[in-house]
Amino acid sequence: MENTQAPPNKEEQYQSALKSLQLFFATKGKSYKLSFQTKMALITAAIKSKIPDFGFVGFYVVANQLDENGNPTEKKILEVGPYQSEGLVTPIIDFGKGVCGDCWKEKAIQVVNDVTSCKNYIACDDITKSEIVLPVFSSKEDKENVTAVLDIDSTLLNRFDEKDSKALQEILDFIYL
């Protein structure tokens, strides 16, 4: 029988990831200012290392699409940033496409607890059952300018709820330090 619920210890898993980041930023993070890229890499590593049912944890960053010569165009896209996964993922996502594109467009958390029921879903593998995507804004106070999205795929159906949204937002707040 397929497991369709989140593990009973998911709060402990989130707390473990949060504590790892708190310890890191309390010690190493105070020595020097870290880049957006570095903070994204640290967050993905902390989450992925503590939560085994997450097949993909990563960021997509708002960027200018490049032309055939590698020059930036006016068109904005989501381009894959730091991530942790067993495989390669979709490198570019258009505005309003897929769950990540919807998160960017709506400027709000997106939860899909059964990806097979999502008409706008972009599949990167065949193990993902549910997905949550959180917007990253230009600052903690800004709720208009999305600069990236945090995308998490789970191998479990019905994995994500309000507790996940809240815990992941608390972890994501390290991006604003």
C-alpha positions, 0 to 999 in steps of 0.5 A: 500500500502506498504511503499517502501521508506526511511522516509523523515526525515532519515537525522534528525534521523541519526543526532539525533543518532550522537548527542547522541553519541557526547554528551555521548563521550564528557562527560562520554567518556572522563573520562575513556577508553571504551572497544570495547564491550562497544562502540558497545553497545552504538552505537547500542542503539543510532541508534536503539532508534532514527530510528524506522524502524530498526528492528535489529541493531547489531554487529557481531565480528570476533572470533575463532569458539569454539569446542564442549568443548568450546575451540577456533579452528583455524576457524574464524567466525562472532559471534553475539555481542551487538545488539538491536532487538525484537528477537534472531538472528543468532549467528554465520555466516561463512566467505562469507555467508549472507550479513554480511559474504559478508561484511567481505569477501569484506571488503566493505559496502553491501546494499541489498534493497530487501532481497527476491532478495538476494540469499545469505541472511540469514533470522532471521525474516519475517519483514526485507525488506532491509539490510545494513552492514558496516565493522569495521576495527582494526583501522580507517586507516586500511582497511584490517583487519575486526574485526567486522561488523555493521548489520542493518535490516529495515522493509522498502524496498529500505531503504538504499542509499549512504546517509545511508552509509555516516551517518552510517560510521560517527556514526561507527567512534565512535568505533575508539575513 
